[in-house]
Amino acid sequence: MPSGLVALALGGFGIGLTEFLIAGLLPQVASGFAVSEAAAGWLISGYALSVAVGAIALTAATARLARKQVLLGLVALFVVGNLLSAIAPNYPVMLLGRIVAALCHGSFFGIGSLVARSLVAPEKKSQAVAIMFAGLTVANVLGVPFGALVGERWGWRAAFWAVTAIGVLALAGIAALVPVWAGRVRPATGTDPVPGRPATGPGESDPAPPSGLRAQLRAFRSWQVWLTLTATALSYGGMFGAFSYIAYTFTEVSGFAPADVAWLLMVYGVGLVVGNLVGGRAADRDRDRALVLALSGLTLTLALFGLLAGSAAASVVLVFVMGVTGFASVPGMITRVTDYAHGAALAASANVSASNVGNALGAWLGGLAITAGLGYTSPLYVGAGIALLSTVVMVIAARRAGTPRVADRAPTS
């Protein structure tokens, strides 16, 4: 795998830390700014909303720019946002810093996935995307304990200084290790390689991706793009419908002490890491089949978890499997939507927005189930139902699929 993927993964790790570490710092931040817990919670929900908006807005605004330069600009925005959070004199500035950092999130993973896949041969594109997303999954494992540990030892500002430093390293890494041609390919009928690119580089048989906004919007005429975005939103909705309330399931149903929740969440995070890497490899072999199996596995896992949540041992195993099956579909979904969108960056970023919409939908429906008095296992069944819908959509998409609009063949000279 090219060294540029390491730089992209480091950027994903920093962005993931920013998203997750705040959960372990909220009490300190609320106390430091003398705001309520509800107001402090906007540092999380405000971030999520900004991710959904920024993914589309920034990708559309930078449609004609070179993708490496866009990535550098996005990471610079990430650094500025975390720096604002680290030095924030009051709560409004802190919230502004979170919003600024969040704006780069969706576009980074959307455009970064296209850059990542351009660095390798077409038959390894999902694995390349998985490597980039490995940073995010590792951050999911380490984010909350990292924030809590650093915050308790040196104060919550130190955590944001640390993430700022990671952002600077990622910026330098992308500038040094990601080739200037990354994310750009010459048309299959062309005769000259992209300037600065070897004559026989990976992915040269792919059609050139659309650069203008109007051309990228045409990608959304494809039913396969919409079916994939729908499946993405529903798969995330299923997983996060269950995950959002998993701490209550552990303590109120499985019988764990509140102190056990942290390591149980780390077990889940390890499952995400494994699922991401396994899913990327499987998608490169038979993508649609791998996606259907992953979504079916998530549906079954959540249903079994609901039935067996009263067993502590079963809960440990199933929360790990939930992480594996929940993230195994991510690399394949991204390469699928970008294949059918002719490599349009806007479609890749829309996939990130769809996942955040799914997160919000799943958490809302899971909360409704608890409010209705259905108990703390009900979000697991809600998640299973949403994941089942995602499986059905993916089966329909797979059956309707013809020849991809982006060729999946080996590079030619």
Helices and strands as residue ranges (DSSP letters): H 3-21, G 22-24, H 26-33, H 37-61, H 67-87, H 91-118, G 122-124, H 125-154, H 156-177, H 213-218, G 219-221, H 223-243, H 246-249, I 250-254, G 258-260, H 261-308, H 312-327, H 330-340, H 345-371, H 378-400
